[in-house]
Amino acid sequence: MIFSEQLKNLLDKSLDASKEILNKAGSQAQVWGEMGRLRFEILQLRSKARSLTTRLGAEVYELLIEKGEPMIGATTDGIAQTLKELQSFEREISDKESAYRLAGGRDSDLDGDGKPD
């Protein structure tokens, strides 16, 4: 084989390898992008759930202390709807956490406030 053919073969192989590397890098970047989006959504949903839990506590306090209700439960007006919303958030968070783990994310990445140490 002459030198020019060897050089052409080498360049073709290099080009094929480069294409393969770029495809893999593009796929990985897509996965990281999806993981970032899921992480953001999870942290945002957790924040909303915390706010809703605070609101639930305020509603319970209002009913028990301010309005003097002797007994409240999950079906009490004002409480039932908040509990349904909270359960909906919990399901959505759980689904997104599962998707995050499937994409390769770790639970430890979801701990804390989402800010780097």
N, CA, C and O atoms as a GROMACS GRO file, in nm:
protein
  468
    1MET      N    1   0.085  -0.116   0.000
    1MET     CA    2   0.000   0.000   0.000
    1MET      C    3   0.091   0.123   0.000
    1MET      O    4   0.188   0.131   0.074
    2ILE      N    5   0.056   0.217  -0.083
    2ILE     CA    6   0.139   0.336  -0.091
    2ILE      C    7   0.103   0.433   0.020
    2ILE      O    8  -0.003   0.424   0.082
    3PHE      N    9   0.193   0.525   0.043
    3PHE     CA   10   0.181   0.618   0.155
    3PHE      C   11   0.050   0.696   0.151
    3PHE      O   12  -0.015   0.712   0.254
    4SER      N   13   0.010   0.745   0.035
    4SER     CA   14  -0.112   0.827   0.024
    4SER      C   15  -0.235   0.746   0.062
    4SER      O   16  -0.328   0.800   0.124
    5GLU      N   17  -0.238   0.617   0.026
    5GLU     CA   18  -0.351   0.532   0.063
    5GLU      C   19  -0.353   0.508   0.215
    5GLU      O   20  -0.460   0.509   0.277
    6GLN      N   21  -0.236   0.487   0.272
    6GLN     CA   22  -0.227   0.467   0.416
    6GLN      C   23  -0.274   0.592   0.491
    6GLN      O   24  -0.346   0.585   0.591
    7LEU      N   25  -0.232   0.707   0.439
    7LEU     CA   26  -0.272   0.834   0.500
    7LEU      C   27  -0.423   0.854   0.489
    7LEU      O   28  -0.487   0.897   0.585
    8LYS      N   29  -0.481   0.822   0.374
    8LYS     CA   30  -0.624   0.834   0.353
    8LYS      C   31  -0.699   0.740   0.448
    8LYS      O   32  -0.798   0.781   0.509
    9ASN      N   33  -0.653   0.618   0.461
    9ASN     CA   34  -0.717   0.522   0.553
    9ASN      C   35  -0.710   0.572   0.698
    9ASN      O   36  -0.807   0.562   0.773
   10LEU      N   37  -0.595   0.624   0.734
   10LEU     CA   38  -0.578   0.676   0.870
   10LEU      C   39  -0.674   0.793   0.894
   10LEU      O   40  -0.737   0.800   1.000
   11LEU      N   41  -0.684   0.885   0.798
   11LEU     CA   42  -0.774   0.999   0.811
   11LEU      C   43  -0.920   0.954   0.817
   11LEU      O   44  -0.999   1.010   0.894
   12ASP      N   45  -0.957   0.855   0.737
   12ASP     CA   46  -1.094   0.803   0.740
   12ASP      C   47  -1.127   0.743   0.876
   12ASP      O   48  -1.234   0.766   0.932
   13LYS      N   49  -1.033   0.665   0.929
   13LYS     CA   50  -1.054   0.604   1.060
   13LYS      C   51  -1.064   0.712   1.169
   13LYS      O   52  -1.146   0.702   1.260
   14SER      N   53  -0.980   0.814   1.158
   14SER     CA   54  -0.983   0.924   1.255
   14SER      C   55  -1.116   0.998   1.248
   14SER      O   56  -1.173   1.034   1.350
   15LEU      N   57  -1.164   1.020   1.127
   15LEU     CA   58  -1.291   1.089   1.109
   15LEU      C   59  -1.406   1.007   1.167
   15LEU      O   60  -1.493   1.061   1.234
   16ASP      N   61  -1.406   0.876   1.141
   16ASP     CA   62  -1.510   0.788   1.197
   16ASP      C   63  -1.505   0.789   1.350
   16ASP      O   64  -1.609   0.794   1.415
   17ALA      N   65  -1.385   0.784   1.406
   17ALA     CA   66  -1.370   0.786   1.551
   17ALA      C   67  -1.419   0.919   1.608
   17ALA      O   68  -1.484   0.922   1.712
   18SER      N   69  -1.387   1.028   1.540
   18SER     CA   70  -1.431   1.159   1.585
   18SER      C   71  -1.583   1.170   1.583
   18SER      O   72  -1.643   1.225   1.676
   19LYS      N   73  -1.646   1.119   1.478
   19LYS     CA   74  -1.792   1.121   1.469
   19LYS      C   75  -1.854   1.041   1.584
   19LYS      O   76  -1.951   1.084   1.646
   20GLU      N   77  -1.795   0.927   1.612
   20GLU     CA   78  -1.847   0.842   1.720
   20GLU      C   79  -1.833   0.913   1.855
   20GLU      O   80  -1.925   0.911   1.937
   21ILE      N   81  -1.720   0.976   1.878
   21ILE     CA   82  -1.697   1.049   2.004
   21ILE      C   83  -1.795   1.165   2.016
   21ILE      O   84  -1.852   1.188   2.124
   22LEU      N   85  -1.816   1.238   1.908
   22LEU     CA   86  -1.909   1.352   1.911
   22LEU      C   87  -2.052   1.304   1.935
   22LEU      O   88  -2.127   1.369   2.008
   23ASN      N   89  -2.090   1.193   1.875
   23ASN     CA   90  -2.224   1.139   1.899
   23ASN      C   91  -2.243   1.101   2.045
   23ASN      O   92  -2.346   1.129   2.106
   24LYS      N   93  -2.141   1.035   2.102
   24LYS     CA   94  -2.149   0.996   2.242
   24LYS      C   95  -2.153   1.120   2.333
   24LYS      O   96  -2.229   1.125   2.429
   25ALA      N   97  -2.071   1.218   2.301
   25ALA     CA   98  -2.069   1.341   2.381
   25ALA      C   99  -2.202   1.414   2.372
   25ALA      O  100  -2.252   1.467   2.472
   26GLY      N  101  -2.260   1.417   2.253
   26GLY     CA  102  -2.391   1.480   2.236
   26GLY      C  103  -2.498   1.408   2.316
   26GLY      O  104  -2.584   1.472   2.377
   27SER      N  105  -2.495   1.277   2.314
   27SER     CA  106  -2.592   1.199   2.391
   27SER      C  107  -2.575   1.223   2.540
   27SER      O  108  -2.673   1.238   2.613
   28GLN      N  109  -2.451   1.228   2.585
   28GLN     CA  110  -2.424   1.251   2.728
   28GLN      C  111  -2.468   1.392   2.768
   28GLN      O  112  -2.523   1.410   2.877
   29ALA      N  113  -2.445   1.488   2.683
   29ALA     CA  114  -2.488   1.625   2.712
   29ALA      C  115  -2.640   1.632   2.723
   29ALA      O  116  -2.693   1.706   2.806
   30GLN      N  117  -2.708   1.556   2.640
   30GLN     CA  118  -2.854   1.551   2.645
   30GLN      C  119  -2.900   1.490   2.778
   30GLN      O  120  -2.994   1.539   2.839
   31VAL      N  121  -2.834   1.384   2.822
   31VAL     CA  122  -2.867   1.321   2.950
   31VAL      C  123  -2.844   1.419   3.064
   31VAL      O  124  -2.928   1.432   3.153
   32TRP      N  125  -2.731   1.488   3.062
   32TRP     CA  126  -2.700   1.585   3.168
   32TRP      C  127  -2.802   1.699   3.169
   32TRP      O  128  -2.843   1.747   3.275
   33GLY      N  129  -2.841   1.742   3.050
   33GLY     CA  130  -2.942   1.846   3.041
   33GLY      C  131  -3.074   1.802   3.101
   33GLY      O  132  -3.139   1.877   3.173
   34GLU      N  133  -3.114   1.679   3.071
   34GLU     CA  134  -3.237   1.623   3.127
   34GLU      C  135  -3.227   1.609   3.278
   34GLU      O  136  -3.323   1.638   3.350
   35MET      N  137  -3.112   1.565   3.326
   35MET     CA  138  -3.093   1.552   3.470
   35MET      C  139  -3.100   1.688   3.538
   35MET      O  140  -3.158   1.701   3.646
   36GLY      N  141  -3.042   1.789   3.477
   36GLY     CA  142  -3.046   1.924   3.533
   36GLY      C  143  -3.188   1.976   3.540
   36GLY      O  144  -3.228   2.037   3.640
   37ARG      N  145  -3.264   1.952   3.435
   37ARG     CA  146  -3.404   1.996   3.432
   37ARG      C  147  -3.484   1.924   3.541
   37ARG      O  148  -3.561   1.988   3.613
   38LEU      N  149  -3.466   1.793   3.552
   38LEU     CA  150  -3.538   1.716   3.654
   38LEU      C  151  -3.500   1.763   3.795
   38LEU      O  152  -3.586   1.778   3.881
   39ARG      N  153  -3.372   1.785   3.816
   39ARG     CA  154  -3.326   1.830   3.948
   39ARG      C  155  -3.389   1.964   3.985
   39ARG      O  156  -3.436   1.982   4.097
   40PHE      N  157  -3.391   2.055   3.891
   40PHE     CA  158  -3.453   2.186   3.914
   40PHE      C  159  -3.601   2.170   3.947
   40PHE      O  160  -3.651   2.231   4.041
   41GLU      N  161  -3.671   2.088   3.870
   41GLU     CA  162  -3.814   2.067   3.893
   41GLU      C  163  -3.840   2.002   4.028
   41GLU      O  164  -3.935   2.040   4.098
   42ILE      N  165  -3.757   1.906   4.067
   42ILE     CA  166  -3.772   1.839   4.196
   42ILE      C  167  -3.755   1.939   4.310
   42ILE      O  168  -3.836   1.944   4.401
   43LEU      N  169  -3.649   2.018   4.303
   43LEU     CA  170  -3.624   2.117   4.409
   43LEU      C  171  -3.735   2.221   4.415
   43LEU      O  172  -3.774   2.266   4.523
   44GLN      N  173  -3.785   2.259   4.299
   44GLN     CA  174  -3.895   2.356   4.295
   44GLN      C  175  -4.023   2.296   4.355
   44GLN      O  176  -4.092   2.362   4.432
   45LEU      N  177  -4.053   2.171   4.321
   45LEU     CA  178  -4.172   2.105   4.377
   45LEU      C  179  -4.159   2.085   4.528
   45LEU      O  180  -4.256   2.101   4.602
   46ARG      N  181  -4.039   2.051   4.573
   46ARG     CA  182  -4.019   2.035   4.718
   46ARG      C  183  -4.043   2.167   4.790
   46ARG      O  184  -4.102   2.169   4.898
   47SER      N  185  -3.999   2.276   4.731
   47SER     CA  186  -4.022   2.408   4.791
   47SER      C  187  -4.170   2.439   4.798
   47SER      O  188  -4.219   2.489   4.900
   48LYS      N  189  -4.242   2.410   4.692
   48LYS     CA  190  -4.388   2.433   4.690
   48LYS      C  191  -4.457   2.345   4.795
   48LYS      O  192  -4.550   2.390   4.862
   49ALA      N  193  -4.411   2.221   4.808
   49ALA     CA  194  -4.470   2.130   4.907
   49ALA      C  195  -4.445   2.181   5.049
   49ALA      O  196  -4.533   2.172   5.135
   50ARG      N  197  -4.325   2.236   5.074
   50ARG     CA  198  -4.297   2.293   5.207
   50ARG      C  199  -4.389   2.411   5.236
   50ARG      O  200  -4.440   2.424   5.347
   51SER      N  201  -4.411   2.496   5.136
   51SER     CA  202  -4.501   2.610   5.154
   51SER      C  203  -4.643   2.563   5.180
   51SER      O  204  -4.714   2.620   5.263
   52LEU      N  205  -4.684   2.460   5.110
   52LEU     CA  206  -4.818   2.406   5.128
   52LEU      C  207  -4.833   2.343   5.267
   52LEU      O  208  -4.939   2.351   5.328
   53THR      N  209  -4.727   2.279   5.315
   53THR     CA  210  -4.729   2.221   5.450
   53THR      C  211  -4.742   2.332   5.554
   53THR      O  212  -4.812   2.316   5.654
   54THR      N  213  -4.674   2.442   5.531
   54THR     CA  214  -4.685   2.558   5.622
   54THR      C  215  -4.829   2.610   5.622
   54THR      O  216  -4.885   2.641   5.726
   55ARG      N  217  -4.886   2.619   5.502
   55ARG     CA  218  -5.025   2.665   5.491
   55ARG      C  219  -5.120   2.569   5.563
   55ARG      O  220  -5.214   2.612   5.630
   56LEU      N  221  -5.094   2.440   5.550
   56LEU     CA  222  -5.176   2.340   5.619
   56LEU      C  223  -5.169   2.361   5.770
   56LEU      O  224  -5.271   2.355   5.838
   57GLY      N  225  -5.050   2.384   5.821
   57GLY     CA  226  -5.033   2.410   5.964
   57GLY      C  227  -5.110   2.533   6.008
   57GLY      O  228  -5.170   2.535   6.116
   58ALA      N  229  -5.108   2.637   5.925
   58ALA     CA  230  -5.181   2.759   5.958
   58ALA      C  231  -5.331   2.734   5.957
   58ALA      O  232  -5.404   2.788   6.041
   59GLU      N  233  -5.378   2.654   5.862
   59GLU     CA  234  -5.520   2.622   5.856
   59GLU      C  235  -5.565   2.541   5.978
   59GLU      O  236  -5.672   2.565   6.034
   60VAL      N  237  -5.482   2.445   6.018
   60VAL     CA  238  -5.513   2.365   6.136
   60VAL      C  239  -5.515   2.454   6.260
   60VAL      O  240  -5.606   2.444   6.342
   61TYR      N  241  -5.417   2.540   6.272
   61TYR     CA  242  -5.412   2.632   6.386
   61TYR      C  243  -5.537   2.720   6.390
   61TYR      O  244  -5.600   2.737   6.495
   62GLU      N  245  -5.572   2.775   6.275
   62GLU     CA  246  -5.690   2.861   6.268
   62GLU      C  247  -5.816   2.786   6.313
   62GLU      O  248  -5.895   2.838   6.392
   63LEU      N  249  -5.833   2.664   6.264
   63LEU     CA  250  -5.952   2.587   6.300
   63LEU      C  251  -5.953   2.550   6.449
   63LEU      O  252  -6.055   2.565   6.516
   64LEU      N  253  -5.841   2.504   6.500
   64LEU     CA  254  -5.837   2.458   6.639
   64LEU      C  255  -5.838   2.573   6.740
   64LEU      O  256  -5.913   2.569   6.838
   65ILE      N  257  -5.757   2.672   6.717
   65ILE     CA  258  -5.738   2.778   6.817
   65ILE      C  259  -5.831   2.896   6.794
   65ILE      O  260  -5.905   2.938   6.883
   66GLU      N  261  -5.826   2.949   6.673
   66GLU     CA  262  -5.902   3.071   6.647
   66GLU      C  263  -6.053   3.046   6.635
   66GLU      O  264  -6.133   3.128   6.680
   67LYS      N  265  -6.091   2.934   6.573
   67LYS     CA  266  -6.233   2.906   6.555
   67LYS      C  267  -6.287   2.809   6.660
   67LYS      O  268  -6.408   2.785   6.667
   68GLY      N  269  -6.198   2.754   6.741
   68GLY     CA  270  -6.240   2.666   6.850
   68GLY      C  271  -6.303   2.534   6.807
   68GLY      O  272  -6.382   2.476   6.881
   69GLU      N  273  -6.268   2.486   6.690
   69GLU     CA  274  -6.321   2.356   6.645
   69GLU      C  275  -6.270   2.248   6.740
   69GLU      O  276  -6.150   2.241   6.766
   70PRO      N  277  -6.359   2.165   6.792
   70PRO     CA  278  -6.315   2.064   6.888
   70PRO      C  279  -6.239   1.948   6.822
   70PRO      O  280  -6.156   1.883   6.886
   71MET      N  281  -6.268   1.925   6.694
   71MET     CA  282  -6.203   1.812   6.628
   71MET      C  283  -6.193   1.841   6.479
   71MET      O  284  -6.288   1.889   6.417
   72ILE      N  285  -6.078   1.811   6.423
   72ILE     CA  286  -6.060   1.826   6.278
   72ILE      C  287  -5.999   1.698   6.226
   72ILE      O  288  -5.938   1.621   6.300
   73GLY      N  289  -6.016   1.677   6.097
   73GLY     CA  290  -5.961   1.558   6.034
   73GLY      C  291  -5.932   1.584   5.887
   73GLY      O  292  -5.942   1.698   5.839
   74ALA      N  293  -5.898   1.479   5.817
   74ALA     CA  294  -5.860   1.490   5.677
   74ALA      C  295  -5.976   1.533   5.588
   74ALA      O  296  -5.954   1.578   5.476
   75THR      N  297  -6.098   1.519   5.636
   75THR     CA  298  -6.215   1.557   5.556
   75THR      C  299  -6.271   1.694   5.596
   75THR      O  300  -6.370   1.739   5.539
   76THR      N  301  -6.211   1.758   5.693
   76THR     CA  302  -6.256   1.890   5.738
   76THR      C  303  -6.241   1.992   5.626
   76THR      O  304  -6.140   1.995   5.557
   77ASP      N  305  -6.345   2.076   5.609
   77ASP     CA  306  -6.338   2.182   5.508
   77ASP      C  307  -6.213   2.267   5.533
   77ASP      O  308  -6.181   2.302   5.647
   78GLY      N  309  -6.145   2.299   5.424
   78GLY     CA  310  -6.023   2.379   5.435
   78GLY      C  311  -5.899   2.294   5.450
   78GLY      O  312  -5.790   2.335   5.411
   79ILE      N  313  -5.915   2.176   5.504
   79ILE     CA  314  -5.801   2.085   5.524
   79ILE      C  315  -5.795   1.984   5.409
   79ILE      O  316  -5.687   1.954   5.358
   80ALA      N  317  -5.910   1.932   5.371
   80ALA     CA  318  -5.916   1.826   5.270
   80ALA      C  319  -5.849   1.867   5.139
   80ALA      O  320  -5.769   1.791   5.084
   81GLN      N  321  -5.880   1.987   5.089
   81GLN     CA  322  -5.824   2.032   4.962
   81GLN      C  323  -5.673   2.050   4.971
   81GLN      O  324  -5.600   2.014   4.879
   82THR      N  325  -5.626   2.104   5.081
   82THR     CA  326  -5.482   2.124   5.099
   82THR      C  327  -5.410   1.989   5.104
   82THR      O  328  -5.302   1.974   5.047
   83LEU      N  329  -5.471   1.891   5.171
   83LEU     CA  330  -5.411   1.757   5.176
   83LEU      C  331  -5.406   1.693   5.038
   83LEU      O  332  -5.307   1.627   5.004
   84LYS      N  333  -5.510   1.712   4.958
   84LYS     CA  334  -5.510   1.657   4.821
   84LYS      C  335  -5.397   1.720   4.739
   84LYS      O  336  -5.327   1.651   4.666
   85GLU      N  337  -5.382   1.852   4.751
   85GLU     CA  338  -5.275   1.921   4.678
   85GLU      C  339  -5.138   1.870   4.722
   85GLU      O  340  -5.050   1.848   4.640
   86LEU      N  341  -5.122   1.851   4.852
   86LEU     CA  342  -4.994   1.803   4.906
   86LEU      C  343  -4.965   1.662   4.856
   86LEU      O  344  -4.851   1.632   4.821
   87GLN      N  345  -5.065   1.575   4.854
   87GLN     CA  346  -5.046   1.439   4.803
   87GLN      C  347  -5.010   1.441   4.655
   87GLN      O  348  -4.929   1.360   4.609
   88SER      N  349  -5.070   1.533   4.580
   88SER     CA  350  -5.038   1.546   4.439
   88SER      C  351  -4.892   1.586   4.419
   88SER      O  352  -4.822   1.532   4.333
   89PHE      N  353  -4.846   1.682   4.501
   89PHE     CA  354  -4.704   1.721   4.495
   89PHE      C  355  -4.614   1.603   4.529
   89PHE      O  356  -4.513   1.581   4.462
   90GLU      N  357  -4.650   1.527   4.630
   90GLU     CA  358  -4.567   1.414   4.672
   90GLU      C  359  -4.555   1.311   4.560
   90GLU      O  360  -4.447   1.257   4.536
   91ARG      N  361  -4.667   1.283   4.490
   91ARG     CA  362  -4.662   1.188   4.378
   91ARG      C  363  -4.573   1.240   4.266
   91ARG      O  364  -4.492   1.167   4.210
   92GLU      N  365  -4.590   1.368   4.234
   92GLU     CA  366  -4.511   1.428   4.126
   92GLU      C  367  -4.362   1.428   4.160
   92GLU      O  368  -4.277   1.400   4.075
   93ILE      N  369  -4.331   1.460   4.284
   93ILE     CA  370  -4.191   1.458   4.329
   93ILE      C  371  -4.134   1.317   4.317
   93ILE      O  372  -4.023   1.298   4.267
   94SER      N  373  -4.210   1.219   4.363
   94SER     CA  374  -4.165   1.080   4.358
   94SER      C  375  -4.140   1.035   4.214
   94SER      O  376  -4.040   0.969   4.186
   95ASP      N  377  -4.230   1.070   4.122
   95ASP     CA  378  -4.213   1.034   3.981
   95ASP      C  379  -4.087   1.098   3.923
   95ASP      O  380  -4.011   1.032   3.851
   96LYS      N  381  -4.066   1.224   3.953
   96LYS     CA  382  -3.949   1.294   3.899
   96LYS      C  383  -3.819   1.243   3.961
   96LYS      O  384  -3.717   1.235   3.894
   97GLU      N  385  -3.824   1.207   4.089
   97GLU     CA  386  -3.704   1.150   4.153
   97GLU      C  387  -3.671   1.015   4.090
   97GLU      O  388  -3.553   0.984   4.070
   98SER      N  389  -3.771   0.936   4.058
   98SER     CA  390  -3.747   0.807   3.990
   98SER      C  391  -3.684   0.830   3.853
   98SER      O  392  -3.588   0.761   3.816
   99ALA      N  393  -3.737   0.925   3.778
   99ALA     CA  394  -3.681   0.956   3.646
   99ALA      C  395  -3.537   1.006   3.658
   99ALA      O  396  -3.452   0.974   3.576
  100TYR      N  397  -3.511   1.084   3.762
  100TYR     CA  398  -3.377   1.137   3.786
  100TYR      C  399  -3.279   1.022   3.814
  100TYR      O  400  -3.168   1.020   3.762
  101ARG      N  401  -3.321   0.928   3.898
  101ARG     CA  402  -3.235   0.813   3.928
  101ARG      C  403  -3.211   0.728   3.803
  101ARG      O  404  -3.099   0.681   3.781
  102LEU      N  405  -3.315   0.709   3.722
  102LEU     CA  406  -3.300   0.631   3.599
  102LEU      C  407  -3.202   0.696   3.502
  102LEU      O  408  -3.133   0.627   3.427
  103ALA      N  409  -3.195   0.828   3.505
  103ALA     CA  410  -3.102   0.900   3.417
  103ALA      C  411  -2.959   0.896   3.472
  103ALA      O  412  -2.866   0.943   3.407
  104GLY      N  413  -2.942   0.842   3.593
  104GLY     CA  414  -2.809   0.830   3.651
  104GLY      C  415  -2.783   0.923   3.767
  104GLY      O  416  -2.672   0.928   3.820
  105GLY      N  417  -2.885   0.997   3.809
  105GLY     CA  418  -2.869   1.090   3.920
  105GLY      C  419  -2.864   1.018   4.053
  105GLY      O  420  -2.914   0.906   4.068
  106ARG      N  421  -2.802   1.083   4.150
  106ARG     CA  422  -2.791   1.028   4.286
  106ARG      C  423  -2.882   1.105   4.380
  106ARG      O  424  -2.906   1.224   4.362
  107ASP      N  425  -2.934   1.035   4.480
  107ASP     CA  426  -3.019   1.100   4.580
  107ASP      C  427  -2.945   1.212   4.651
  107ASP      O  428  -3.004   1.314   4.686
  108SER      N  429  -2.816   1.194   4.672
  108SER     CA  430  -2.739   1.296   4.744
  108SER      C  431  -2.734   1.428   4.666
  108SER      O  432  -2.715   1.534   4.725
  109ASP      N  433  -2.752   1.422   4.533
  109ASP     CA  434  -2.754   1.544   4.453
  109ASP      C  435  -2.881   1.625   4.476
  109ASP      O  436  -2.887   1.743   4.442
  110LEU      N  437  -2.981   1.561   4.534
  110LEU     CA  438  -3.109   1.627   4.557
  110LEU      C  439  -3.125   1.676   4.700
  110LEU      O  440  -3.226   1.738   4.735
  111ASP      N  441  -3.026   1.650   4.782
  111ASP     CA  442  -3.033   1.694   4.922
  111ASP      C  443  -2.995   1.841   4.931
  111ASP      O  444  -2.925   1.893   4.845
  112GLY      N  445  -3.041   1.905   5.033
  112GLY     CA  446  -3.004   2.045   5.057
  112GLY      C  447  -3.085   2.141   4.974
  112GLY      O  448  -3.195   2.109   4.929
  113ASP      N  449  -3.030   2.258   4.955
  113ASP     CA  450  -3.103   2.366   4.888
  113ASP      C  451  -3.072   2.378   4.740
  113ASP      O  452  -3.122   2.468   4.673
  114GLY      N  453  -2.988   2.287   4.687
  114GLY     CA  454  -2.956   2.292   4.546
  114GLY      C  455  -2.839   2.383   4.512
  114GLY      O  456  -2.800   2.394   4.396
  115LYS      N  457  -2.783   2.449   4.613
  115LYS     CA  458  -2.669   2.538   4.590
  115LYS      C  459  -2.540   2.461   4.614
  115LYS      O  460  -2.535   2.375   4.701
  116PRO      N  461  -2.437   2.492   4.538
  116PRO     CA  462  -2.309   2.423   4.559
  116PRO      C  463  -2.252   2.456   4.697
  116PRO      O  464  -2.274   2.565   4.751
  117ASP      N  465  -2.179   2.363   4.752
  117ASP     CA  466  -2.117   2.383   4.885
  117ASP      C  467  -2.008   2.487   4.880
  117ASP      O  468  -1.946   2.516   4.982
   0.00000   0.00000   0.00000
